[in-house]
Amino acid sequence: MSEVGKISKVGADENRRRISSIIKNKNNSITLTLGEVSNLKQIGQGGNGLVYAGIQNNEEVAIKFLVEDTKSSKLERFKAEYFNVNLIEDRTNIVNYINYEEIQFEDGYLIPAIIMKRYDKTLKELRNTSEISEKTFLKLFKFLLNALKKIHQQGIIHRDIKPENILVTKETDFVLTDFGIANYNPELYTLKAKTERKERLANYEFSAPEQAKKGAIPAPSMDIYALGQVCQWYVFGETHRGTNRSKVTDIFQSDEAEVIEIVLNKCLYNDHEQRYQSIDEILEHIKQIKEARREIDPFEEMYLLNDVIRATCPSVSRGLQFVEDEKYIKRLVENINKQSFKRKLWFNTGIGNSDFSKLKYLGNKKILLDYREIKIRGMWLFTDSVYDDLIMLETEENEPFIIDGEETYNALIVNNKHLIHGYHQNSGYIEIEDEVYSLRELEVEEHDRSNTYKYYFIGTQYHCSIIWQNDSVLDEFQEKGIVNENTVAQLIRDLRKKKHEEVVYRL
């Protein structure tokens, strides 16, 4: 029997069994200083800890027990994690630690525990259970900047940034947790947190290379490297090592993603001296990139499109116009193609926006938007404050291609005369008049008629109808049964409530 009131010094496995047994014998509850925690269930464990979730004072909480043989260094770090982190003045996006206790069980053992708010899931679980999105990616990047700037200013280097240590609230806000191997500036914190060399690396996937080296001095650049790896992992499902890094702009094509791609490249240098040395340095670099890009004035681009709309339908000066005649569709395509835009135009459906490289009039009120063959019933056109100008294509169902007696919605047009099945793209070859040709040797144009959207919106990347912040507005509009002048006018009012940051900057 151990001496009553002593911190447990037995093995981790025995402590796990002891905690599990006692909680089970008390009907899955435990009494703490701030009240009973009921409905306890184990939700995780690690080398040093055992984590339970339960209800305390009608709030969901988690309890992290230190079950490892609590020699002084590990107990000191466990205490430092609670007390030092709670000294951070503004803990927005930082884990909410509620209390630290040394819980005395009936057999006399004391087990250290941290009680914290229970969160919905981890970033790893979020990615495994939902599709990646640019909105979440941008939110994650900004969260990491804000959270790391905050803790670095408070003299804390986390050293274990990874998806499992980023929690997600029910509102999909991010929270940084697990400061178990963090380094604390001794001039600011009285509780020290020493770590052994084998513990400093933390994780092989996300930690900076120098963390594996003996005598490495903790620095913000370590967390900055992990920031880059977490963002890389979110987009591609894996971290980066070596050369030929996959670029986030291969997945997300927005201006913001382009800026972040530049930043991530510098975050992920193996040589810590080539990385950013602080979050402020990252923020300053982002500011410089954006200022340089402002040399392309978004209003100049939007005025060019405004000119396209007015040249297509001069009566638009009287207000919102709906036009059905084929001449307007043909004229719009011609005017867009002859205008000297410095950047690509974009389209949006509410499900996602994308730039496009090809816009071609096919005749019979049909256009080719890159590879999408769209049949247009009519167009809604509007000009006003430039940034809320509107080109809305109202589509109708397209008939399928008939190839070799079969119906198909995907086809290839070869050398402007041969119509073949789209599946030939998979093989890369086609047989024409008993001769086999490589598609790379021919002029090939893909046509996909399987359009599922009622409305397409065309604009520059700065227009209200194109920015992703308005996707939900457009998505809801796609579901409307009746579309008329009143509903489209209301749509324009709803869209202009949110504007591109470059537009806001200049207004």
DRENDRENBA-315580 format. One record per atom (N, C-alpha, C): x, y, z; residue in one letter. Coordinates in steps of 0.1 Angstrom, whole numbers, plus 5000, padded with zeros to 4 digits. Layout:
# residues N
XYZA/...
//
This chain:
# residues 507
500949885000M/500050005000M/500950125000M/500650224991S/501450344991S/501150445002S/501950535004E/501750635014E/500650735009E/499750765017V/498550845013V/499150985011V/498551045000G/498951184996G/500151204988G/500751094983K/501951094975K/501551084960K/502251164951I/501951144937I/502351004933I/501550944925S/501750804921S/503150794914S/503850684918K/505150664911K/505250514906K/504050464903V/504050334897V/503950344882V/503950234874G/503950244860G/502750294854G/502850334841A/501750394834A/500550304832A/500950174829D/499850074827D/499050054839D/499750044851E/499050024863E/498150144867E/498650264864N/497850384866N/496550384858N/496750344845R/495550344836R/494550244841R/494950124846R/494050034851R/493350084864R/494150154872R/493650204885R/492550314882R/492850404873I/491850514869I/490650454863I/490750364854S/489650294847S/488750224857S/489450154866S/488650074876S/487850154886S/488550264891I/487850344900I/486650424894I/486850474882I/485850544875I/484650454872I/484950334868K/483850234866K/483150204879K/483850184890N/483150154902N/482350264908N/482550384903K/481750504907K/480750544897K/480250444890N/479250464879N/479650574869N/480950554865N/481450644854N/481450794858N/481850824871S/481850954875S/483050974885S/483351104887I/484451134896I/484151274902I/484451294915T/484251414922T/485451504922T/485351624917L/486551714916L/486151844924L/487151934925T/486952054932T/485752144927T/485652144914L/484552234908L/483252154906L/483152034911G/481951954910G/482151824904G/481151744905E/481151604899E/481251604884E/482051514879V/482051494864V/481451354862V/480351354855S/479551234852S/479651194838S/479051074835N/479051024821N/480451014815N/481450974823L/482750964819L/482950844809L/483750874798K/484150774789K/485550804784K/486350704782Q/487650724777Q/487650754762Q/488350864758I/488350904744I/489750914738I/490750884746G/492150884741G/493150844751G/494350814746Q/495450794755Q/496750804747Q/497850844754G/499150854748G/500150794757G/501450814755G/502450764763G/502450804777G/502050934779N/502050994793N/500651014798N/499651014790G/498351054794G/497250954791G/496150984798L/494850914796L/493751014796L/492951014786V/491951124784V/490551074785V/489751134794Y/488251094795Y/487451224792Y/486251194787A/485251304785A/484051284794A/483451394798G/482351384807G/481551514808G/480651514817I/479751634819I/480051694833I/480351824834Q/480551884847Q/479752024846Q/478852034856N/478052164857N/477352194843N/476852084837N/476152094825N/476952134813N/478252124814E/479152154803E/480052034800E/480352014787E/481151904783E/482651934786E/483251844793V/484651864797V/485551744793V/486851764793A/487751654791A/488751654802A/489151534807I/490151524818I/491351454813I/492451514814K/493751454809K/494551414822K/494651284824F/495351234836F/496851204832F/497751244840L/499151204838L/499351074844L/499550964836V/499550834841V/501050774841V/501950844834E/503250804833E/503850814847E/504850724850D/505550734863D/506050874864D/505450944874T/505651094874T/506951134881T/508051104874K/509251164879K/509251314878K/510051384885S/509851534886S/509751604873S/510551574863S/510551644850S/509151644843S/508551524843K/507251504836K/506151574844K/506251564857L/505251634865L/505351784864L/506651834863E/506851984862E/506252024848E/506551944838R/505951984825R/504451984824R/503851884831F/502451874832F/501851994839F/502452034850K/501952154857K/502152284849K/503352284842A/503652404834A/502652424823A/502252314817E/501252314806E/499952384811E/499552364823Y/498352424828Y/498552564832Y/499552584841F/499652714848F/500252824838F/501252784830N/501852874821N/500952924810N/500252824804V/499252854793V/498152944798V/497752924811N/496653014816N/497153154819N/498453174818L/498953314820L/498753394807L/498453334796I/498253404783I/496953484785I/497153614783E/496053704786E/494853684777E/495053674764D/493953654754D/494053514749D/493153424754R/493353284750R/492353244739R/491853344731T/491053304719T/491853214710T/491253104706N/491953004698N/493052934705N/493152944718I/494052864727I/493152784736I/493552654738V/492752564746V/492352624759V/491052594763N/490552644776N/490752544787N/491852564794Y/492152484806Y/491352534818Y/490452444824I/489552494834I/490252484848I/490952374851N/491552354864N/492652244864N/493552254874Y/494552154876Y/494252094889Y/494251964890E/494051894903E/494951774904E/495251744917E/495951614920E/494851534927E/494251444920I/493151364924I/493551254933I/493051254945Q/493351144955Q/492351034954Q/492750914950F/491850804949F/491750734963F/490850644964E/490550574977E/491750494981E/492550444972D/493750364976D/494950454980D/494750584981G/495750674986G/496550734975G/496550694963Y/497350754952Y/496750884948Y/497750974945L/497351104938L/497751094924L/496751134915I/497051134901I/496851274896I/497851344890P/497751474884P/496751474872P/495951574871A/494951584860A/494651734857A/494451754844I/494051884839I/492651874833I/491751954838I/490351954833I/490252074823I/489752034811M/489652134800M/488252124794M/487952224786K/486752224778K/486852114768K/485752044765R/485651944755R/485352004741R/486151964731Y/485952024718Y/485351914709Y/484851954697D/484051864689D/484951754682D/486151794677K/486951704670K/488351764668K/489251684663T/490551744659T/490651774644T/491651854640L/491751884626L/491951754618L/492651664623K/492751534616K/491451464613K/490551464624E/489251404622E/488451484613E/488551624613L/487751704604L/488151674589L/489451654586R/489851624573R/489351494568R/489351394578N/488951254574N/487451244572N/486751334577T/485251324577T/484551424568T/485351514561S/484751614553S/485651654541S/485151704531E/485951734519E/486751864522E/487951864517I/488851984518I/488152094511I/488352214516S/487752334510S/488752454511S/488752544502E/489552654502E/489152744514E/487952754517K/487452834528K/488052784541K/488052654544T/488652594556T/490252614555T/490852594544F/492252614542F/492652754546F/491952854541L/492352994544L/492153024559L/491052964565K/490752984579K/491852924587K/492252804583L/493352734591L/494652814590L/495052864579F/496252944578F/496253064587F/495053134586K/494953254594K/494953224609K/494353114613F/494353064627F/495753044632F/496552964624L/497952934628L/498753064629L/498553154620L/499353284621L/498953354635L/497653364637N/497253434649N/497653364662N/497453234662A/497753154675A/499253154677A/500053134667L/501553134669L/502053274673L/501553374666K/501953504670K/501653534685K/500553494689K/500153514703K/501053444713K/501253314711I/502053234721I/503553274720I/504053314708H/505453354706H/505653484714H/504653574713Q/504753704720Q/504753684735Q/504153574739Q/504153534754Q/505353454758Q/506253434749G/507453354752G/507353204752G/506453154744I/506153014744I/506452964729I/507252854728I/507452784716I/506752654717I/505752624709H/504952504711H/505752374708H/506352364697R/507252254693R/506452124690R/505152124690D/504452004686D/503152034679D/503252124669I/502152164661I/501852054651I/500651994651K/500251884642K/498751874642K/498151814633P/496651804632P/495951754644P/496551664651E/495951604663E/495951714675E/496751814674N/496851914684N/496152044680N/495352034670I/494552144666I/493052094667I/492352154677L/490952114679L/490052204671L/488852144669V/487852214661V/486552224669V/485952344670T/484752364678T/483552324669T/482352324674K/481152294667K/480952394656K/481452524658E/481352624649E/482452624638E/483252524639T/484452504630T/485452614631T/485652664644D/486752744647D/487852654652D/489152694651F/490252614655F/490852664668F/491352564675V/491952584689V/493252514690V/494252574695L/495552514696L/495652444710L/496052324711T/496152254724T/497452174725T/497552104736D/498752014740D/500052094740D/500352164751F/501552234752F/502552144761F/502352014760G/503151924768G/504651934767G/505151964755I/506651974753I/507052114749I/506152214752A/506452354749A/507652404756A/508352504751N/509452564757N/508952704762N/509252734775Y/508752864781Y/509952954784Y/509853074781N/510953174783N/511053184799N/512253144804P/512453134818P/512353274825P/512553384817E/512453514822E/510953554825E/510053484819L/508653514820L/507853414828L/508453294830Y/507653184837Y/508553124848Y/507853114859T/508653054871T/508552904870T/507552844864L/507452694862L/508252654850L/509352584853K/510152534842K/509552404836K/509952374823A/509452254817A/510652194809A/511452124815K/512552054809K/512051934801K/512751914790T/512451794782T/513751714778T/513651584777E/514751504773E/514951514758E/516151484753R/516351504739R/515351424731R/515051304735K/514151214727K/512751274727K/512451364736E/511051414737E/510951544728E/512051604725R/512051734718R/511451724704R/511751614697L/511351604683L/509751604682L/509151544691A/507651554692A/506951464681A/507251494669N/506651414658N/507551424646N/507651314638Y/508551314627Y/507951384615Y/506651384613E/506051444601E/506051594601E/505751654612F/505451804612F/506551884618F/507451824626S/508451904634S/509651944625S/510252054628A/511352104621A/512552014622A/513351994611P/514451904612P/515451924624P/515652054627E/516652084638E/516152034652E/514852004653Q/514351954666Q/514951824670Q/515451744660A/516051614662A/517551624666A/518051744665K/519551764668K/519751804683K/520751744688K/521151774702K/521551914704K/521051984714G/521452114717G/520652224708G/519652184701A/518952284693A/518252374702A/518352504699I/517752614707I/516352634702I/515352624711P/513952644707P/513752784701P/513152794690A/512952924683A/511552924676A/511053044673P/509753054666P/509752984652P/510952974646S/511052914632S/510752764633S/510852704644M/510352564645M/508852554643M/508152634650D/506652634649D/506252684635D/507052774629I/506752824615I/506852714605I/507852624607Y/508052504598Y/506852414599Y/506352394612A/505252304614A/503952374608A/503852504609L/502752574602L/502652534587L/503752544581G/503852504567G/503452364564G/503952274572Q/503552134570Q/502152104573Q/501552164583V/500052144586V/499252194574V/499552304568C/498852364557C/499052264545C/500252224543Q/500552134532Q/499752004533Q/499751954546W/499051824549W/497551844547W/496951954551Y/495551974549Y/495051964534Y/495852024525V/495552024511V/495751884505V/496851824508F/497251704500F/497251574509F/496951584522G/496851464530G/498251404534G/499251474531E/500651434534E/501551554536E/502551534544T/503551644545T/504551634534T/505451734534H/506451744523H/507851714528H/508551634520R/509951614522R/510651614509R/511851664508G/512651664496G/512251784487G/512351754474T/512051854464T/510751834457T/510451914447N/509251904439N/507951904448N/507852004457R/506652014465R/505452034457R/504351964461S/503051994455S/502552134459S/502052214450K/501652344453K/500152354456K/499852434466V/498452444469V/497652514458V/498352594450T/497652664439T/497252564428T/497752434429D/497252334419D/495852294423D/495452324435I/494152284440I/493252414442I/493752514447F/493052644449F/493652754441F/492852824433Q/493452914424Q/493153064427Q/492753094439S/492453234443S/493753314445S/493553444446D/494653534449D/495253494462D/494353474472E/494853444486E/495653314486E/495253214479A/495953094478A/497353114472A/497453194462E/498653224455E/499653294465E/499153384473V/500053444483V/500453344494V/499553264498I/499953164508I/500953064503I/500853024490E/501752934484E/503152994485E/503353124482I/504653184483I/505153174498I/504253194507V/504653194521V/505053054526V/504252954522L/504552814526L/505952774520L/506252814509N/507552784503N/508752814512N/508652934518K/509652984527K/509552924541K/508352884545C/508152824558C/508852684558C/508952614547L/509352474547L/510752454543L/511652554544Y/513052534542Y/513552444553Y/514452354549N/515052264560N/516052344568N/516652444562D/517652524569D/516852634577D/516852634590H/516052724598H/516352874595H/517652894591E/518053034588E/517353094576E/516953004567Q/516353054555Q/514853074556Q/514253024567R/512853034570R/512553174576R/511253204577Y/510853324584Y/511253304599Y/511653414605Q/512153404619Q/511053444629Q/509953494624S/508853534633S/507553544625S/506453544631I/505153554625I/505053694619I/505553794626D/505553934621D/506253944608D/507353864606E/508053864593E/507153814582E/506353704585I/505353654575I/504353754572I/503753824582L/502753924580L/503254034571L/504454074574E/505054184566E/505254144551E/505754014549H/505953964536H/504553954528H/503553914535I/502253904529I/501754044525I/502054144533K/501654284530K/502454324518K/503654294517Q/504454334505Q/504054274492Q/503654144493I/503154074481I/501854134476I/500954164486K/499654224482K/499854364476K/500754434482E/500954574477E/501554564463E/502454474460A/503054454447A/501954414437A/501054334441R/499954284432R/498954394430R/498854494438R/497954604436R/498254684424R/499454654418E/499854724406E/498754694395E/498154584396I/496954554387I/495754604395I/495254714391D/494054764398D/492854684395D/492254624405P/491054544403P/489954624396P/489854754399F/488754834393F/489054854378F/490254854374E/490554864359E/489954734352E/490154624359E/489654494353E/488154494353E/487554544364M/486054544365M/485454644355M/486154764353Y/485654854343Y/485654794329Y/486654714326L/486754644313L/485554554311L/485154484321L/483954394320L/482754484320L/482654594327N/481554684326N/481354734312N/482454754305D/482354804291D/481854684282D/482254564285V/481754444278V/480254434279V/479754454291I/478254434293I/477554544286I/478054664287R/477354784280R/477354764265R/478554714260A/478654694245A/477754584240A/477554484249T/476654374245T/475254414245T/474754494255C/473354524256C/473354674261C/473354764251P/473354914255P/472154954264P/471054884263S/469954924272S/470154884286S/471254824290V/471454784304V/471654914312V/471955024306S/472055154313S/470755194320S/469655134315R/468355164321R/468055074334R/468954974336G/468754884347G/468854744343G/468554654352L/468654514350L/467854464338L/468554394329Q/467954344316Q/468054194315Q/466954134310F/467053994306F/466853984291F/467853924284V/467853914270V/467953764266V/467153724256E/467053594251E/467553574237E/467553684229D/467953664215D/469453614214D/469653534204E/470953474202E/472053574200E/471653684194K/472653784190K/473353834203K/472653844214Y/473353894226Y/474353794232Y/474053674231I/474953564236I/476253564227I/476053574214K/477153574205K/477953704207K/477353814209R/477953944211R/478753944224R/478253884235L/478953884248L/480253804246L/480153684240V/481353604238V/482453684230V/482053744219E/482953824211E/483553944219E/482754014226N/483254124234N/484254084245N/483953974251I/484853924262I/486253884255I/486153814244N/487353764238N/488253874232N/487653984228K/488454094223K/488954194233K/488454184245Q/488754284256Q/490154244261Q/490954344265S/492354314270S/492454304285S/491854194290F/491954174305F/493354124308F/493854174319K/495254134324K/495254004331K/494053964336R/493953834343R/492753764337R/492753634340K/491653554335K/490353594341K/489253574334L/487853584340L/487553464347L/486553474356W/486153354364W/484653334362W/484253214366F/482753184367F/482453124380F/481253134384N/480853074397N/479453014396N/479252914403T/477852844403T/477252844417T/478052884427G/477652874441G/478252754448G/478652654440I/479252534445I/480752554445I/481252644438G/482652674437G/482952764425G/484052854426N/484352934415N/485652884409N/485952934397S/487152884390S/487352984378S/488653004375D/488953084363D/488753004351D/488653064339F/488552984327F/489453044316F/489852964307S/490853004296S/490153014283S/489052944281K/488352944268K/486852974269K/486453064261L/485053104259L/484753104245L/483853024240K/483653004225K/482152994222K/481753074212Y/480353054208Y/480152944198Y/479252854200L/479152734192L/477952744182L/477152844184G/475852854176G/474752794183G/473552834179N/472252774185N/472252804200N/472652924204K/472652964218K/473452874227K/474552814222K/475452734230K/476752794231K/477452784243I/478752834244I/479652714250I/480952724248L/481952634254L/482752714264L/482552674277L/483252744288L/484352644292L/485552664287D/486652564288D/486152434281D/485752334289Y/485252204282Y/483752194284Y/483052284292R/481652274295R/480852334283R/480052244277E/479152294266E/477852334273E/477452454273I/476252504280I/475252564270I/474052524272K/472952574263K/472252684271K/472152804265I/471652924273I/470252954268I/469452964278R/468053014276R/468053164274R/468753234283G/468853384282G/469953434292G/470153564292M/471153624301M/470553744309M/470953744322W/470553864330W/471853954331W/471654084327L/472854174327L/472454294336L/473554344343F/473354454352F/474654534354F/474554664354T/475754744357T/475354854367T/476254874376D/475954984386D/477355024392D/477754964403S/478955014410S/480154944406S/480154884395V/481254804389V/481554674396V/481754674409Y/482054554416Y/480854464417Y/479654524416D/478454444417D/477754424403D/478454454392D/477954424379D/477654274378D/476754244369L/476254104369L/476154054355L/476753934352I/476453854340I/475953724345I/474753694344M/474153564348M/473553494337M/474153374334L/473653294323L/472653194328L/471453204323E/470353114326E/470352994316E/470552874321T/470752764312T/469452684310T/469552594301E/468452494299E/469052364296E/468352254297E/468852124295E/469452104281E/470552034281N/471252014268N/470951874263N/470751854250E/470551714245E/471851644245E/471851514246P/473051434245P/473651424231P/474951384230F/475551354217F/475051214214F/474951184201I/474651054196I/475851004188I/476650904194I/477850854188I/477650704186I/477750654174D/477650514171D/476350454177D/475250544176G/473950494181G/473750504196G/474750554203E/474650564218E/474550704222E/473850724233E/473750864239E/474850884249E/475550994248T/476551034258T/476651184259T/477051224271Y/477051364274Y/478551414273Y/479451324271N/480851364270N/481451324257N/482051414250A/482551374236A/483851464233A/484551414224L/485751484219L/485551524204L/485851644200I/485851684186I/487251694181I/487551604172V/488951594167V/489051664153V/490051754153N/490351824140N/489051894134N/488251934143N/486952014140N/486051934131N/486151794130K/485251724122K/484851584127K/485751524135H/485451394140H/484851394154H/483651334156L/483051334169L/483251194175L/483951184187I/484251054192I/483951054207I/483850934213H/483450924227H/484550984236H/484151044247G/485151104256G/486051014263G/485650884263Y/486550784270Y/487850764263Y/487950814250H/489250794243H/490350874250H/489950974258Q/491051054266Q/491850964275Q/491150854280N/491850764289N/492950684283N/492650644270S/493750564263S/494750654256S/494350774252G/495250864246G/495350844231G/494550744226Y/494650714211Y/493250704205Y/493250714192I/491950704185I/492250644171I/491250564167E/491350504154E/490450574144E/490950634133I/490150704123I/490550644109I/489450584103E/489650524090E/490850434089E/490750334099D/491750224100D/493150274104D/493350404107E/494650454112E/494550494127E/495550454134V/495550494149V/496450614151V/495850714158Y/496550844160Y/496650864175Y/497750934179S/497850984193S/497051114194S/496251124204L/495451244206L/496351374207L/497551344212R/498551464213R/498951514200R/498751444189E/499151484176E/498051554169E/496851554175L/495651614168L/495151734176L/494251804169E/493551914176E/492251854182E/492251854196V/491251784203V/490551884212V/489151884211E/488351974220E/487351894227E/487451904241E/486451824249E/485151904250E/484051834250H/482751894252H/481951804262H/481551874273D/480851804283D/479451874284D/478351794281R/477051854281R/476251824294R/476951754304S/476251714316S/476151824326S/475551934322N/475452054331N/474352034341N/474752054354T/473752034365T/473352164371T/473852284366Y/473552404372Y/472652494363Y/471652554370K/470752634363K/471352774359K/472252824367Y/472852954365Y/474352954366Y/474953024357Y/476353054357Y/476653204358Y/477553244367F/477853384369F/479253404364F/479453504355I/480753534350I/481253674354I/482453684358G/483053814362G/484553804364G/485153914369T/486553904373T/486553844387T/487753814391Q/487853754404Q/487453844416Q/487253974412Y/486954074422Y/485454104424Y/484654044414H/483254074415H/482454004426H/481454074431C/480654014442C/480153874439C/479753854426S/479153724422S/480153614421S/481453644422I/482553544420I/483253504433I/483353594443I/484053564455I/483453454463I/484253364469W/483753244475W/482853284487W/483053404493Q/482253444505Q/480753444501Q/480453454488N/479053464484N/478553334478N/479353224480D/478953094474D/477553054480D/477353074493S/476153024499S/474953094493S/475153224490V/474053304484V/473653254471V/474653224463L/474453174449L/473853024450L/474452944459D/473952814460D/472452804463D/472052894472E/470652904476E/469752954464E/470353044456F/469653104444F/469452994434F/470352894433Q/470252784423Q/468952704426Q/468552704438E/467352624442E/466052694440E/466052824436K/464852894435K/463952844423K/462752824426G/461852774415G/461452884406G/461253004410I/460853124402I/461953224402I/462353264390V/463353364388V/462753474379V/462753594385N/462253704377N/463053834381N/462553944376E/463354074378E/463454104393E/462454074401N/462454104415N/463454014422N/463453884419T/464353784426T/465853814422T/466053844410V/467453874406V/467954004412V/467054104413A/467354234419A/467754214434A/466954124440Q/467254094454Q/468654014456Q/468853934446L/470153864446L/471353964445L/471154064437I/472254164435I/472454234449I/471354264455R/471454334468R/472154244479R/471854114478D/472454024488D/473954004485D/474254004472L/475653974468L/476554094472L/476054214471R/476954334473R/477254354488R/476554274497K/476854284511K/478254244515K/478854154506K/480154104508K/481054134496K/482254194498K/483054234487K/484454184488K/485154174477H/486554124477H/487354224485H/488354174493E/489154254501E/489854364494E/490254344481E/490954444473E/489954554470E/488654524468V/487654624465V/487454704478V/487354644489V/487154714502V/488354804505V/489554754501Y/490754834504Y/490654964496Y/490054964484R/490055084476R/488855174478R/487855124484L/486555204486L/486755304497L/
//
